[in-house]
Protein backbone atom coordinates (compact mmCIF):
# COMPACT_ATOMS: atom_id res chain seq x y z
CA UNK A 1 0.00 0.00 0.00
CA UNK A 2 2.89 2.38 0.63
CA UNK A 3 4.00 2.13 -2.99
CA UNK A 4 0.46 2.79 -4.18
CA UNK A 5 0.13 5.76 -1.85
CA UNK A 6 3.46 7.15 -3.09
CA UNK A 7 2.42 6.80 -6.74
CA UNK A 8 -0.89 8.51 -6.06
CA UNK A 9 0.98 11.40 -4.43
CA UNK A 10 3.38 11.74 -7.39
CA UNK A 11 0.57 11.81 -9.94
CA UNK A 12 -1.46 14.29 -7.91
CA UNK A 13 1.49 16.67 -7.56
CA UNK A 14 2.21 16.55 -11.29
CA UNK A 15 -1.41 17.22 -12.23
CA UNK A 16 -1.66 20.15 -9.81
CA UNK A 17 1.36 21.70 -11.51
CA UNK A 18 -0.15 21.12 -14.99
CA UNK A 19 -3.37 23.02 -14.30
CA UNK A 20 -3.85 26.20 -16.37
CA UNK A 21 -4.55 29.59 -14.83
CA UNK A 22 -8.23 29.42 -15.90
CA UNK A 23 -8.69 26.16 -13.98
CA UNK A 24 -8.59 23.81 -16.96
CA UNK A 25 -6.10 21.22 -18.16
CA UNK A 26 -4.90 21.14 -21.75
CA UNK A 27 -3.84 17.78 -23.14
CA UNK A 28 -3.66 16.80 -26.79
CA UNK A 29 -6.62 15.08 -28.42
CA UNK A 30 -4.55 13.23 -31.02
CA UNK A 31 -5.90 11.29 -33.98
CA UNK A 32 -4.52 10.05 -37.30
CA UNK A 33 -3.29 12.25 -40.16
CA UNK A 34 -6.69 13.25 -41.59
CA UNK A 35 -7.07 16.62 -39.82
CA UNK A 36 -3.44 17.58 -40.52
CA UNK A 37 -3.98 16.84 -44.22
CA UNK A 38 -7.23 18.80 -44.32
CA UNK A 39 -5.63 21.82 -42.66
CA UNK A 40 -2.79 21.92 -45.18
CA UNK A 41 -5.25 21.74 -48.08
CA UNK A 42 -7.35 24.52 -46.54
CA UNK A 43 -4.31 26.70 -45.94
CA UNK A 44 -3.22 26.33 -49.58
CA UNK A 45 -6.75 27.03 -50.82
CA UNK A 46 -6.88 30.27 -48.82
CA UNK A 47 -3.40 31.24 -50.09
CA UNK A 48 -1.91 31.34 -46.61
CA UNK A 49 1.48 30.16 -45.42
CA UNK A 50 1.30 29.97 -41.63
CA UNK A 51 4.54 28.68 -40.15
CA UNK A 52 2.71 26.96 -37.28
CA UNK A 53 0.34 25.17 -39.66
CA UNK A 54 3.26 24.08 -41.82
CA UNK A 55 4.64 22.18 -38.83
CA UNK A 56 1.88 19.59 -39.17
CA UNK A 57 3.69 18.49 -42.34
CA UNK A 58 6.48 17.13 -40.18
CA UNK A 59 3.96 14.97 -38.35
CA UNK A 60 2.45 13.75 -41.61
CA UNK A 61 5.85 12.69 -42.96
CA UNK A 62 6.81 11.08 -39.65
CA UNK A 63 3.63 8.98 -39.64
CA UNK A 64 4.28 7.20 -42.94
CA UNK A 65 4.75 3.46 -42.44
CA UNK A 66 7.49 1.33 -43.96
CA UNK A 67 5.05 -0.06 -46.57
CA UNK A 68 4.31 3.48 -47.79
CA UNK A 69 0.92 3.80 -46.12
CA UNK A 70 -0.52 6.01 -43.43
CA UNK A 71 -2.57 4.43 -40.67
CA UNK A 72 -5.36 5.43 -38.29
CA UNK A 73 -3.81 3.32 -35.52
CA UNK A 74 -0.41 1.63 -35.22
CA UNK A 75 -1.47 -1.97 -35.87
CA UNK A 76 -3.91 -1.26 -38.71
CA UNK A 77 -3.04 -3.87 -41.31
CA UNK A 78 -2.87 -3.14 -44.12
CA UNK A 79 -2.55 0.62 -43.86
CA UNK A 80 -5.41 2.99 -44.59
CA UNK A 81 -5.95 3.90 -48.26
CA UNK A 82 -7.96 7.03 -47.49
CA UNK A 83 -5.46 8.37 -44.96
CA UNK A 84 -2.67 7.65 -47.46
CA UNK A 85 -4.37 9.49 -50.34
CA UNK A 86 -5.19 12.48 -48.16
CA UNK A 87 -1.67 12.73 -46.75
CA UNK A 88 -0.21 12.61 -50.25
CA UNK A 89 -2.60 15.31 -51.50
CA UNK A 90 -1.44 17.57 -48.66
CA UNK A 91 2.26 16.93 -49.28
CA UNK A 92 1.94 17.46 -53.03
CA UNK A 93 -0.32 20.51 -53.01
CA UNK A 94 1.86 22.40 -50.54
CA UNK A 95 4.98 21.63 -52.58
CA UNK A 96 6.66 19.69 -49.79
CA UNK A 97 7.03 16.65 -52.05
CA UNK A 98 7.20 16.00 -55.80
CA UNK A 99 5.41 13.12 -57.55
CA UNK A 100 8.64 11.20 -58.10
CA UNK A 101 9.91 11.51 -54.52
CA UNK A 102 10.49 8.11 -52.94
CA UNK A 103 7.87 8.58 -50.23
CA UNK A 104 5.26 9.49 -52.85
CA UNK A 105 6.14 6.52 -55.02
CA UNK A 106 6.05 4.20 -52.04
CA UNK A 107 2.60 5.52 -51.10
CA UNK A 108 1.41 5.15 -54.68
CA UNK A 109 2.61 1.56 -54.74
CA UNK A 110 0.66 0.81 -51.56
CA UNK A 111 -2.53 2.35 -52.98
CA UNK A 112 -2.23 0.42 -56.26
CA UNK A 113 -1.52 -2.85 -54.45
CA UNK A 114 -4.62 -2.50 -52.29
CA UNK A 115 -7.29 -1.63 -54.83
CA UNK A 116 -6.78 1.95 -55.93
CA UNK A 117 -9.11 4.88 -55.40
CA UNK A 118 -12.18 2.66 -55.43
CA UNK A 119 -11.20 1.41 -51.96
CA UNK A 120 -11.09 4.92 -50.50
CA UNK A 121 -13.89 6.05 -48.22
CA UNK A 122 -16.62 8.46 -49.23
CA UNK A 123 -14.96 11.58 -47.78
CA UNK A 124 -11.73 10.92 -49.67
CA UNK A 125 -13.65 10.53 -52.94
CA UNK A 126 -15.36 13.84 -52.19
CA UNK A 127 -11.94 15.46 -51.72
CA UNK A 128 -10.81 14.13 -55.09
CA UNK A 129 -13.95 15.57 -56.72
CA UNK A 130 -13.58 18.87 -54.86
CA UNK A 131 -10.04 19.38 -56.17
CA UNK A 132 -10.93 18.33 -59.71
CA UNK A 133 -9.33 14.89 -59.90
CA UNK A 134 -12.55 13.04 -60.65
CA UNK A 135 -16.13 14.07 -61.48
CA UNK A 136 -18.77 14.48 -58.83
CA UNK A 137 -21.33 11.64 -58.69
CA UNK A 138 -24.31 12.30 -60.93
CA UNK A 139 -26.67 11.24 -58.11
CA UNK A 140 -25.91 12.65 -54.64
CA UNK A 141 -25.91 10.53 -51.50
CA UNK A 142 -28.79 12.63 -50.20
CA UNK A 143 -30.80 14.98 -52.46
CA UNK A 144 -30.58 18.59 -51.37
CA UNK A 145 -34.36 18.67 -50.86
CA UNK A 146 -33.93 16.53 -47.75
CA UNK A 147 -32.97 19.74 -45.97
CA UNK A 148 -36.59 20.89 -46.32
CA UNK A 149 -38.29 17.81 -44.84
CA UNK A 150 -40.23 18.44 -41.62
CA UNK A 151 -39.24 16.64 -38.43
CA UNK A 152 -42.35 14.48 -38.78
CA UNK A 153 -40.84 12.85 -41.87
CA UNK A 154 -38.67 9.77 -41.13
CA UNK A 155 -36.04 10.97 -43.63
CA UNK A 156 -35.64 14.39 -42.05
CA UNK A 157 -32.18 15.67 -41.18
CA UNK A 158 -32.75 15.56 -37.43
CA UNK A 159 -33.11 11.80 -37.43
CA UNK A 160 -29.36 11.80 -38.07
CA UNK A 161 -27.04 12.35 -35.10
CA UNK A 162 -25.58 15.83 -34.74
CA UNK A 163 -21.90 15.12 -35.47
CA UNK A 164 -22.92 13.40 -38.73
CA UNK A 165 -25.52 16.05 -39.53
CA UNK A 166 -23.03 18.93 -39.41
CA UNK A 167 -20.86 17.07 -41.89
CA UNK A 168 -23.71 16.06 -44.17
CA UNK A 169 -25.15 19.53 -44.67
CA UNK A 170 -22.02 21.11 -46.24
CA UNK A 171 -21.39 17.86 -48.18
CA UNK A 172 -24.94 17.92 -49.58
CA UNK A 173 -24.42 21.51 -50.68
CA UNK A 174 -21.08 20.66 -52.31
CA UNK A 175 -22.48 17.61 -54.10
CA UNK A 176 -25.37 19.67 -55.43
CA UNK A 177 -23.19 22.59 -56.51
CA UNK A 178 -20.44 20.25 -57.83
CA UNK A 179 -17.76 22.74 -56.78
CA UNK A 180 -14.27 22.12 -58.12
CA UNK A 181 -11.21 24.05 -56.95
CA UNK A 182 -8.18 24.48 -59.19
CA UNK A 183 -5.06 24.90 -57.03
CA UNK A 184 -1.40 25.34 -57.89
CA UNK A 185 0.42 22.00 -58.19
CA UNK A 186 -2.73 20.32 -59.58
CA UNK A 187 -0.72 19.01 -62.52
CA UNK A 188 1.78 17.39 -60.16
CA UNK A 189 -1.06 15.73 -58.25
CA UNK A 190 -2.59 14.47 -61.51
CA UNK A 191 0.83 13.12 -62.49
CA UNK A 192 1.09 11.26 -59.19
CA UNK A 193 -2.47 9.90 -59.53
CA UNK A 194 -1.88 8.67 -63.09
CA UNK A 195 -1.76 4.92 -63.25
CA UNK A 196 -3.69 4.39 -60.02
CA UNK A 197 -6.86 2.41 -60.79
CA UNK A 198 -9.88 4.64 -60.44
CA UNK A 199 -12.96 2.69 -61.60
CA UNK A 200 -15.01 4.68 -59.13
CA UNK A 201 -18.51 3.26 -59.40
CA UNK A 202 -21.28 5.46 -58.14
CA UNK A 203 -22.60 4.39 -54.76
CA UNK A 204 -26.28 3.82 -54.15
CA UNK A 205 -27.79 6.98 -52.58
CA UNK A 206 -29.26 6.73 -49.11
CA UNK A 207 -32.45 8.36 -50.33
CA UNK A 208 -33.67 8.78 -53.92
CA UNK A 209 -35.31 12.03 -54.93
CA UNK A 210 -38.46 10.13 -55.96
CA UNK A 211 -38.88 8.89 -52.37
CA UNK A 212 -39.52 12.42 -51.11
CA UNK A 213 -40.80 14.26 -54.20
CA UNK A 214 -44.46 13.87 -53.24
CA UNK A 215 -43.84 15.99 -50.11
CA UNK A 216 -43.32 19.16 -52.17
CA UNK A 217 -45.43 21.29 -54.50
CA UNK A 218 -42.79 23.82 -55.62
CA UNK A 219 -40.91 23.51 -58.89
CA UNK A 220 -37.55 21.72 -58.82
CA UNK A 221 -35.63 24.98 -59.29
CA UNK A 222 -37.55 26.67 -56.47
CA UNK A 223 -37.02 23.67 -54.20
CA UNK A 224 -33.28 23.63 -54.79
CA UNK A 225 -33.02 27.34 -54.08
CA UNK A 226 -34.97 26.98 -50.83
CA UNK A 227 -32.91 23.96 -49.78
CA UNK A 228 -29.59 25.71 -50.40
CA UNK A 229 -30.77 28.64 -48.29
CA UNK A 230 -31.84 26.20 -45.57
CA UNK A 231 -28.39 24.60 -45.67
CA UNK A 232 -26.69 27.98 -45.41
CA UNK A 233 -28.88 28.98 -42.48
CA UNK A 234 -28.12 25.68 -40.76
CA UNK A 235 -24.35 26.13 -41.06
CA UNK A 236 -24.43 29.69 -39.77
CA UNK A 237 -26.72 28.76 -36.88
CA UNK A 238 -24.42 25.92 -35.83
CA UNK A 239 -21.21 27.93 -36.03
CA UNK A 240 -19.52 28.51 -32.68
CA UNK A 241 -18.08 31.82 -31.49
CA UNK A 242 -14.62 30.83 -32.80
CA UNK A 243 -16.02 30.38 -36.33
CA UNK A 244 -15.89 26.58 -36.39
CA UNK A 245 -18.86 24.41 -37.29
CA UNK A 246 -19.89 22.55 -34.12
CA UNK A 247 -16.28 22.82 -32.93
CA UNK A 248 -15.08 20.11 -35.36
CA UNK A 249 -12.20 20.47 -37.80
CA UNK A 250 -13.60 18.23 -40.53
CA UNK A 251 -17.08 19.78 -40.61
CA UNK A 252 -15.52 23.26 -40.64
CA UNK A 253 -13.27 22.28 -43.55
CA UNK A 254 -16.26 21.27 -45.68
CA UNK A 255 -18.28 24.28 -44.52
CA UNK A 256 -15.63 26.62 -45.95
CA UNK A 257 -15.98 25.07 -49.40
CA UNK A 258 -19.77 24.90 -49.14
CA UNK A 259 -19.86 28.62 -48.37
CA UNK A 260 -17.62 29.30 -51.35
CA UNK A 261 -19.91 27.25 -53.61
CA UNK A 262 -22.77 29.51 -52.51
CA UNK A 263 -20.91 32.63 -53.58
CA UNK A 264 -18.87 33.58 -50.52
CA UNK A 265 -15.33 34.65 -51.49
CA UNK A 266 -12.46 33.01 -49.63
CA UNK A 267 -11.66 36.32 -47.94
CA UNK A 268 -15.17 36.59 -46.47
CA UNK A 269 -15.37 37.06 -42.71
CA UNK A 270 -17.13 33.70 -42.17
CA UNK A 271 -14.37 31.80 -43.95
CA UNK A 272 -11.48 33.70 -42.42
CA UNK A 273 -12.96 33.30 -38.95
CA UNK A 274 -13.41 29.57 -39.52
CA UNK A 275 -9.78 29.21 -40.55
CA UNK A 276 -8.54 31.20 -37.57
CA UNK A 277 -10.71 29.07 -35.28
CA UNK A 278 -9.06 25.94 -36.63
CA UNK A 279 -5.61 27.40 -36.03
CA UNK A 280 -6.45 27.44 -32.31
CA UNK A 281 -6.82 23.64 -32.50
CA UNK A 282 -3.09 23.28 -33.25
CA UNK A 283 -1.20 21.43 -30.55
CA UNK A 284 2.61 21.22 -30.29
CA UNK A 285 3.80 17.64 -29.84
CA UNK A 286 7.58 17.61 -30.22
CA UNK A 287 10.13 20.13 -31.39
CA UNK A 288 8.97 21.30 -34.81
CA UNK A 289 5.97 18.93 -34.89
CA UNK A 290 2.37 20.13 -34.53
CA UNK A 291 -0.96 18.34 -34.75
CA UNK A 292 -4.27 19.84 -35.83
CA UNK A 293 -6.79 18.33 -33.42
CA UNK A 294 -10.28 17.42 -34.58
CA UNK A 295 -11.41 19.43 -31.57
CA UNK A 296 -10.14 20.16 -28.09
CA UNK A 297 -10.93 17.80 -25.20
CA UNK A 298 -10.60 20.49 -22.54
CA UNK A 299 -13.95 20.09 -20.75
CA UNK A 300 -13.69 16.30 -20.84
CA UNK A 301 -10.13 16.20 -19.51
CA UNK A 302 -10.81 18.85 -16.87
CA UNK A 303 -13.96 17.21 -15.56
CA UNK A 304 -12.25 13.82 -15.31
CA UNK A 305 -9.23 15.33 -13.57
CA UNK A 306 -11.22 17.36 -11.03
CA UNK A 307 -13.16 14.21 -10.13
CA UNK A 308 -10.10 11.94 -10.09
CA UNK A 309 -8.05 14.30 -7.93
CA UNK A 310 -10.84 14.34 -5.37
CA UNK A 311 -10.96 10.55 -5.44
CA UNK A 312 -7.20 10.65 -4.84
CA UNK A 313 -7.70 12.68 -1.68
CA UNK A 314 -7.82 16.38 -2.59
CA UNK A 315 -10.67 18.07 -0.69
CA UNK A 316 -13.29 20.16 -2.46
CA UNK A 317 -11.80 23.25 -0.77
CA UNK A 318 -8.38 22.73 -2.34
CA UNK A 319 -7.46 25.65 -4.70
CA UNK A 320 -6.90 23.26 -7.62
CA UNK A 321 -10.38 21.80 -7.24
CA UNK A 322 -12.04 25.17 -6.75
CA UNK A 323 -10.38 26.58 -9.88
CA UNK A 324 -11.39 23.52 -11.88
CA UNK A 325 -14.99 23.77 -10.66
CA UNK A 326 -15.19 27.43 -11.65
CA UNK A 327 -13.97 26.58 -15.15
CA UNK A 328 -16.57 23.82 -15.50
CA UNK A 329 -19.42 25.99 -14.23
CA UNK A 330 -18.67 28.52 -16.96
CA UNK A 331 -18.97 25.75 -19.57
CA UNK A 332 -22.41 24.49 -18.54
CA UNK A 333 -24.73 25.03 -21.49
CA UNK A 334 -27.65 27.38 -21.02
CA UNK A 335 -29.42 27.33 -24.38
CA UNK A 336 -31.26 24.64 -26.26
CA UNK A 337 -29.59 22.92 -29.18
CA UNK A 338 -30.61 20.25 -31.66
CA UNK A 339 -30.84 17.74 -28.79
CA UNK A 340 -34.12 19.40 -27.79
CA UNK A 341 -35.89 18.49 -31.05
CA UNK A 342 -36.52 14.94 -29.80
CA UNK A 343 -36.51 16.07 -26.18
CA UNK A 344 -38.57 19.29 -26.11
CA UNK A 345 -39.56 19.24 -22.44
CA UNK A 346 -36.06 19.22 -20.96
CA UNK A 347 -34.33 22.42 -19.96
CA UNK A 348 -30.62 22.95 -20.81
CA UNK A 349 -28.04 21.88 -18.26
CA UNK A 350 -25.54 19.60 -19.97
CA UNK A 351 -21.87 20.03 -20.82
CA UNK A 352 -20.02 19.53 -24.09
CA UNK A 353 -16.63 18.06 -24.90
CA UNK A 354 -14.51 20.96 -26.09
CA UNK A 355 -13.54 24.33 -24.71
CA UNK A 356 -15.60 26.16 -27.34
CA UNK A 357 -18.90 24.27 -27.30
CA UNK A 358 -22.16 25.97 -26.45
CA UNK A 359 -24.84 23.98 -28.32
CA UNK A 360 -23.72 20.34 -28.40
CA UNK A 361 -23.83 18.80 -24.91
CA UNK A 362 -23.33 15.08 -24.45
CA UNK A 363 -24.13 12.45 -21.86
CA UNK A 364 -20.58 11.42 -20.94
CA UNK A 365 -19.26 14.96 -20.42
CA UNK A 366 -22.31 15.87 -18.40
CA UNK A 367 -21.99 12.93 -16.01
CA UNK A 368 -18.23 13.57 -15.75
CA UNK A 369 -18.79 17.22 -14.82
CA UNK A 370 -21.49 16.26 -12.32
CA UNK A 371 -19.13 13.81 -10.61
CA UNK A 372 -16.58 16.60 -10.31
CA UNK A 373 -19.15 19.01 -8.85
CA UNK A 374 -20.83 16.67 -6.36
CA UNK A 375 -18.54 17.20 -3.32
CA UNK A 376 -18.92 20.98 -3.69
CA UNK A 377 -22.72 20.96 -3.81
CA UNK A 378 -22.89 20.78 -0.01
CA UNK A 379 -21.09 24.07 0.54
CA UNK A 380 -22.16 26.37 -2.33
CA UNK A 381 -25.79 26.84 -3.34
CA UNK A 382 -24.97 27.99 -6.89
CA UNK A 383 -22.96 24.81 -7.50
CA UNK A 384 -25.86 22.71 -6.24
CA UNK A 385 -28.23 24.55 -8.59
CA UNK A 386 -25.95 23.90 -11.56
CA UNK A 387 -25.58 20.27 -10.50
CA UNK A 388 -29.35 19.83 -10.19
CA UNK A 389 -29.93 21.24 -13.69
CA UNK A 390 -27.35 18.83 -15.05
CA UNK A 391 -28.90 15.81 -13.32
CA UNK A 392 -32.35 16.70 -14.63
CA UNK A 393 -31.01 17.06 -18.18
CA UNK A 394 -29.23 13.71 -17.88
CA UNK A 395 -32.36 11.89 -16.74
CA UNK A 396 -34.45 13.45 -19.51
CA UNK A 397 -31.96 12.16 -22.11
CA UNK A 398 -32.63 8.48 -21.36
CA UNK A 399 -33.97 6.66 -24.41
CA UNK A 400 -37.33 4.86 -24.29
CA UNK A 401 -35.45 1.52 -24.52
CA UNK A 402 -33.73 2.27 -21.19
CA UNK A 403 -30.24 3.04 -22.43
CA UNK A 404 -28.49 6.35 -22.95
CA UNK A 405 -27.22 7.72 -26.28
CA UNK A 406 -24.13 9.89 -26.63
CA UNK A 407 -25.66 13.15 -27.88
CA UNK A 408 -29.33 13.04 -28.85
CA UNK A 409 -32.35 11.12 -27.65
CA UNK A 410 -34.26 8.90 -30.10
CA UNK A 411 -31.88 9.39 -33.00
CA UNK A 412 -31.97 5.81 -34.24
CA UNK A 413 -34.73 5.51 -36.89
CA UNK A 414 -35.78 2.11 -38.19
CA UNK A 415 -34.61 2.82 -41.76
CA UNK A 416 -30.98 2.95 -40.51
CA UNK A 417 -31.18 -0.54 -39.10
CA UNK A 418 -31.19 -2.31 -42.46
CA UNK A 419 -27.47 -1.48 -42.61
CA UNK A 420 -25.34 -1.87 -39.45
CA UNK A 421 -22.59 0.18 -41.12
CA UNK A 422 -25.01 3.00 -41.93
CA UNK A 423 -26.44 2.90 -38.43
CA UNK A 424 -22.94 3.10 -36.92
CA UNK A 425 -22.19 6.26 -38.93
CA UNK A 426 -25.46 8.18 -38.80
CA UNK A 427 -27.39 7.04 -35.72
CA UNK A 428 -26.97 7.60 -32.00
CA UNK A 429 -28.50 4.51 -30.41
CA UNK A 430 -28.27 3.58 -26.76
CA UNK A 431 -24.88 2.09 -26.01
CA UNK A 432 -23.27 0.20 -23.17
CA UNK A 433 -20.52 2.64 -22.25
CA UNK A 434 -22.84 5.63 -21.93
CA UNK A 435 -25.49 3.64 -20.11
CA UNK A 436 -22.94 2.16 -17.71
CA UNK A 437 -21.25 5.48 -17.00
CA UNK A 438 -24.59 7.18 -16.36
CA UNK A 439 -25.64 4.38 -14.01
CA UNK A 440 -22.34 4.73 -12.14
CA UNK A 441 -22.99 8.43 -11.61
CA UNK A 442 -26.62 7.99 -10.57
CA UNK A 443 -25.79 5.15 -8.19
CA UNK A 444 -22.74 6.70 -6.51
CA UNK A 445 -23.54 10.42 -6.58
CA UNK A 446 -27.32 10.86 -6.38
CA UNK A 447 -30.23 9.51 -4.33
CA UNK A 448 -31.24 7.28 -7.26
CA UNK A 449 -29.30 4.22 -6.02
CA UNK A 450 -32.46 2.29 -5.19
CA UNK A 451 -34.06 0.62 -8.18
CA UNK A 452 -35.94 3.65 -9.44
CA UNK A 453 -37.64 3.33 -12.82
CA UNK A 454 -34.78 4.96 -14.79
CA UNK A 455 -32.19 2.71 -13.12
CA UNK A 456 -34.25 -0.46 -13.38
CA UNK A 457 -34.89 0.23 -17.06
CA UNK A 458 -31.19 0.93 -17.72
CA UNK A 459 -30.04 -2.23 -15.93
CA UNK A 460 -32.46 -4.30 -17.98
CA UNK A 461 -31.07 -2.74 -21.16
CA UNK A 462 -27.48 -3.48 -20.11
CA UNK A 463 -28.20 -7.11 -19.29
CA UNK A 464 -29.97 -7.55 -22.63
CA UNK A 465 -26.94 -6.18 -24.49
CA UNK A 466 -24.21 -8.21 -22.81
CA UNK A 467 -22.17 -10.23 -25.32
CA UNK A 468 -22.25 -14.02 -25.19
CA UNK A 469 -18.68 -14.09 -23.83
CA UNK A 470 -19.63 -11.82 -20.92
CA UNK A 471 -18.27 -8.54 -22.27
CA UNK A 472 -20.00 -5.36 -23.40
CA UNK A 473 -19.14 -3.36 -26.52
CA UNK A 474 -18.06 0.24 -25.88
CA UNK A 475 -18.58 2.67 -28.74
CA UNK A 476 -16.44 5.59 -27.59
CA UNK A 477 -13.43 3.73 -26.25
CA UNK A 478 -11.46 0.65 -27.27
CA UNK A 479 -13.62 -1.29 -27.01
CA UNK A 480 -14.85 -4.40 -25.22
CA UNK A 481 -12.58 -3.69 -22.24
CA UNK A 482 -13.95 -0.14 -22.18
CA UNK A 483 -17.59 -1.21 -22.49
CA UNK A 484 -17.22 -3.92 -19.86
CA UNK A 485 -15.56 -1.48 -17.46
CA UNK A 486 -18.40 1.02 -17.92
CA UNK A 487 -21.10 -1.62 -17.53
CA UNK A 488 -19.60 -3.32 -14.45
CA UNK A 489 -18.85 -0.09 -12.57
CA UNK A 490 -22.36 1.11 -13.39
CA UNK A 491 -24.06 -2.08 -12.25
CA UNK A 492 -21.94 -2.16 -9.09
CA UNK A 493 -22.96 1.41 -8.24
CA UNK A 494 -26.65 0.47 -8.26
CA UNK A 495 -26.26 -2.65 -6.14
CA UNK A 496 -25.23 -5.57 -8.35
CA UNK A 497 -22.25 -7.45 -6.91
CA UNK A 498 -20.00 -10.38 -7.78
CA UNK A 499 -22.72 -12.91 -6.96
CA UNK A 500 -24.95 -11.87 -9.85
CA UNK A 501 -24.63 -14.37 -12.75
CA UNK A 502 -24.04 -11.76 -15.46
CA UNK A 503 -21.53 -9.89 -13.30
CA UNK A 504 -19.69 -13.17 -12.67
CA UNK A 505 -19.63 -13.81 -16.42
CA UNK A 506 -18.08 -10.39 -17.08
CA UNK A 507 -15.48 -10.88 -14.35
CA UNK A 508 -14.56 -14.26 -15.85
CA UNK A 509 -14.14 -12.67 -19.29
CA UNK A 510 -11.86 -9.92 -17.97
CA UNK A 511 -9.81 -12.49 -16.05
CA UNK A 512 -9.51 -14.67 -19.15
CA UNK A 513 -8.09 -11.92 -21.39
CA UNK A 514 -5.49 -10.69 -18.89
CA UNK A 515 -1.97 -10.74 -20.35
CA UNK A 516 0.91 -12.71 -18.77
CA UNK A 517 2.54 -9.44 -17.64
CA UNK A 518 -0.54 -8.65 -15.54
CA UNK A 519 -1.92 -5.97 -17.82
CA UNK A 520 -4.66 -5.78 -20.43
CA UNK A 521 -4.52 -4.62 -24.04
CA UNK A 522 -7.04 -4.46 -26.89
CA UNK A 523 -6.58 -3.48 -30.53
CA UNK A 524 -8.60 -0.88 -32.41
CA UNK A 525 -9.29 -3.80 -34.77
CA UNK A 526 -11.99 -4.77 -32.25
CA UNK A 527 -14.03 -1.78 -33.39
CA UNK A 528 -13.62 -2.68 -37.05
CA UNK A 529 -14.38 -6.38 -36.65
CA UNK A 530 -16.97 -5.99 -33.88
CA UNK A 531 -15.33 -8.65 -31.74
CA UNK A 532 -12.54 -8.64 -29.15
CA UNK A 533 -9.09 -8.54 -30.78
CA UNK A 534 -6.14 -8.63 -28.35
CA UNK A 535 -3.44 -6.03 -28.95
CA UNK A 536 -0.61 -8.41 -28.15
CA UNK A 537 0.70 -6.13 -25.43
CA UNK A 538 -0.68 -4.28 -22.44
CA UNK A 539 -1.52 -0.60 -22.12
CA UNK A 540 -1.78 1.38 -18.89
CA UNK A 541 -5.15 2.85 -19.82
CA UNK A 542 -6.89 -0.41 -20.67
CA UNK A 543 -5.26 -2.07 -17.66
CA UNK A 544 -6.67 0.67 -15.44
CA UNK A 545 -10.16 0.18 -16.90
CA UNK A 546 -10.06 -3.59 -16.40
CA UNK A 547 -8.75 -3.25 -12.85
CA UNK A 548 -11.30 -0.58 -11.91
CA UNK A 549 -14.08 -2.85 -13.14
CA UNK A 550 -12.79 -5.79 -11.10
CA UNK A 551 -12.21 -3.66 -8.00
CA UNK A 552 -15.79 -2.33 -8.17
CA UNK A 553 -17.30 -5.82 -7.80
CA UNK A 554 -14.64 -7.59 -5.70
CA UNK A 555 -14.55 -7.37 -1.91
CA UNK A 556 -10.94 -8.60 -1.58
CA UNK A 557 -7.95 -8.13 -3.91
CA UNK A 558 -7.52 -11.26 -6.03
CA UNK A 559 -4.31 -12.52 -7.61
CA UNK A 560 -5.53 -11.13 -10.94
CA UNK A 561 -6.03 -7.68 -9.41
CA UNK A 562 -2.67 -7.77 -7.64
CA UNK A 563 -0.89 -8.70 -10.87
CA UNK A 564 -2.62 -5.81 -12.65
CA UNK A 565 -1.66 -3.34 -9.93
CA UNK A 566 1.96 -4.53 -10.13
CA UNK A 567 1.98 -3.94 -13.91
CA UNK A 568 0.39 -0.51 -13.48
CA UNK A 569 2.96 0.64 -10.91
CA UNK A 570 5.83 -0.47 -13.15
CA UNK A 571 4.46 1.37 -16.17
CA UNK A 572 3.72 4.58 -14.29
CA UNK A 573 7.40 5.40 -14.01
CA UNK A 574 6.77 7.14 -17.35
CA UNK A 575 3.06 7.46 -18.28
CA UNK A 576 3.87 9.20 -21.60
CA UNK A 577 5.24 5.99 -23.14
CA UNK A 578 1.67 4.66 -23.44
CA UNK A 579 1.01 5.96 -26.94
CA UNK A 580 -1.65 3.55 -28.20
CA UNK A 581 -5.03 5.15 -29.07
CA UNK A 582 -7.73 4.00 -26.68
CA UNK A 583 -10.52 6.36 -27.78
CA UNK A 584 -12.87 5.95 -30.73
CA UNK A 585 -14.92 8.53 -32.56
CA UNK A 586 -16.92 9.33 -35.68
CA UNK A 587 -17.85 5.73 -36.37
CA UNK A 588 -14.45 4.25 -37.05
CA UNK A 589 -12.98 7.25 -38.84
CA UNK A 590 -11.01 8.38 -35.78
CA UNK A 591 -9.01 6.48 -33.21
CA UNK A 592 -7.87 8.82 -30.51
CA UNK A 593 -4.86 9.00 -28.27
CA UNK A 594 -5.99 11.05 -25.30
CA UNK A 595 -2.75 12.38 -23.83
CA UNK A 596 -4.48 12.84 -20.47
CA UNK A 597 -5.61 9.23 -20.17
CA UNK A 598 -2.34 7.64 -18.93
CA UNK A 599 -2.57 10.02 -15.96
CA UNK A 600 -6.33 9.99 -15.29
CA UNK A 601 -7.31 6.34 -15.38
CA UNK A 602 -4.34 4.83 -13.51
CA UNK A 603 -4.70 7.48 -10.80
CA UNK A 604 -8.42 6.79 -10.48
CA UNK A 605 -7.87 3.03 -10.33
CA UNK A 606 -5.08 3.25 -7.74
CA UNK A 607 -7.28 5.57 -5.66
CA UNK A 608 -10.22 3.15 -5.83
CA UNK A 609 -7.92 0.24 -4.91
CA UNK A 610 -6.57 2.17 -1.93
CA UNK A 611 -10.04 3.23 -0.76
CA UNK A 612 -11.47 -0.28 -1.01
CA UNK A 613 -8.66 -2.43 0.31
CA UNK A 614 -6.42 -0.32 2.54
Helices and strands as residue ranges (DSSP letters): H 2-18, E 29-30, H 34-45, H 51-54, H 56-62, H 81-93, H 102-113, G 116-119, H 122-130, G 144-148, G 157-159, H 162-177, H 186-193, H 209-212, G 213-215, H 220-237, H 249-261, H 269-279, E 282-286, E 289-292, H 298-311, H 319-330, G 338-340, H 363-374, H 381-396, G 414-416, H 420-426, H 432-445, H 453-464, H 480-493, H 501-512, E 520-522, H 525-529, E 534-539, H 540-553, H 559-571, G 572-577, E 583-585, E 590-594, H 597-613
